[in-house]
Amino acid sequence: MTEDDRLAAILADHAGREGALLPILHDVQAAYGCVPADCYQPIADALRLSRAEVAGVVSFYHDFRDAPAGKHVVKLCRAEACQSMGGTEMIARLERALGMKVGETKGDVTLEAVYCLGLCACAPAAMVGDQLVGRATPERIEALVAEVSA
């Protein structure tokens, strides 16, 4: 199935659906690993929206990517509880240790900021793949990344 066919199938699945933009964007990201900019216009046409409206929604929601993530995604909480427990310093140390910044992908690892993982009592919090990490330290996160990358 070509990329055009995949997009056409996603759009057909949501044809006539009320409020279809977000479900379409989630399906596109699941299919492509991101929401490529060249999909904006076909989505806009199918929903009778402008390209700018589609681009605005993609850029507003932090979960949508404009490039595929690495195989291993590390989510670092930046909410107030985690900040108050040293999360900002932990993230800075982790960035230095991994040689990358939040929002970047290096090799098969992507660092992402999130704004609550629900582990406020165990702050600072992180998530490596599907594994939640409370009382996160750069060393623990690095070890988990090494473990899943091995």
N, C-alpha and C positions, 0 to 999 in steps of 0.2 A: 504494500500500500504506500503510495507516494505521500509526501507531506501535504500536498493540496487535497488528496483524498481523505487523509486523516482529519484535516480541518473541516472539510465539507461534511464528513460523517458526524463530527461533534456539533456542528451548526444544525444539521438535520435532526439530531437527537433532541435539540432544544427548541426546534421550530414551534412558534406559537405559544411558547411558555412565557408566562408573566414573570418579569424580573429575571430574565435569563442571563444577563451579563456576567454576574459573579460565578454562577455554575459553569458557564462556558469558559471563563478564564481559568477556573480550577481544572477543568478537563483538558484544556490546552496545555497547562503547565504539567499535568500528569503525563500527557502524551509526548511532549517535547522536552521536558525538564526545565522549561522556562516559558515565558510568554514573549515570543519573538515579535519585534516591532513590525515585521512584514505581515503579521496576522491581524494587526489592528484594523486595517481598512476592510478586509473581508468580514470581520466581526461587526464592525460599524455598519456596513452595508446590510448585513443580515438582520440587524436590530433597528435599522433606521436611526442610527446615531451618527455623530461626527467622529472622525478619527481622534480628534482632541478629547472627546468625552471618554473614549475607550482608554486612551493613553493616560488620562487623568485618574481613572479608577486604578489602573495598573500601578501608577506611581504613588497613589495614596496608600494602598494596602501593602505593608511591609512584607507580607508572605509571598507576593508575586516577584519573580526574578526576571531580569532581562537577559541573563545568561545562565546556563545550567550550573548547578551547584556541584561541588566535588562529591565523590562517593561517600565521604564522611562529613556530616554537618555537625558543627559544634555551636550550640546556641548558648549565649552568655546573657544572663539576666541583667538588665540595667534599671530595674524598678527601684523605688526609693528604699525599700527594706534591704535589698542587696547592696545598694550604694552605701547605706549607713553601716553595713557590716564589712566594708572593705572591698566591695565588688569592683569599684572603679580601679583601685590599685591592683587587684587580682587580674583584671582584664589587661591592664597596661603591662604587667609582668608576663602574662601569657603571650601577648602580642610580640614582646621582645624575644621571648624564648622560641616562639615558632617562626619568627621573622616575617610576620604578616600582620595586617590590621583587620579589625572587624569590618565585614563587608567584602573581604577579599577571598579568593580561592588560590591556594598554592598546592600544586600537585593534585592529590585527591581529597584535600581537606578544605572546607569552607568554614569561616568564622562568621557568625551572625549575631546581631543584637536582638534580644526579645525583651518584652516589657512585662513579664511575670510568668513564672513557671509553676506558681502555686506552692513554692517551698519557702515561703517567707520566714517561717520559724527556723529554717536551716540555712539561712543566707550566709554567704552568697551562693547562688544556685547556678547550675549549668545543665546542659543536656548534650550528651555525646551519642549521636544516633538516636536510639530510643531509650537510652539509659539516663535517668535523672541523677544528678549529683548534688547533694546538699553539702554545705560547708566546703564548697569548692576551693581548691588551691591550684595554682598553676601546675604544680607537680602532679597532682591527681589527674588533672585534665590532660596533661602531656602523656602520662602513663596510659590513660584510657585511649587516647588517639593512637599511640604506638601499638596498643593491644589490638584495636580494631583494624589498623592498617597492616598488621603482620600477616 
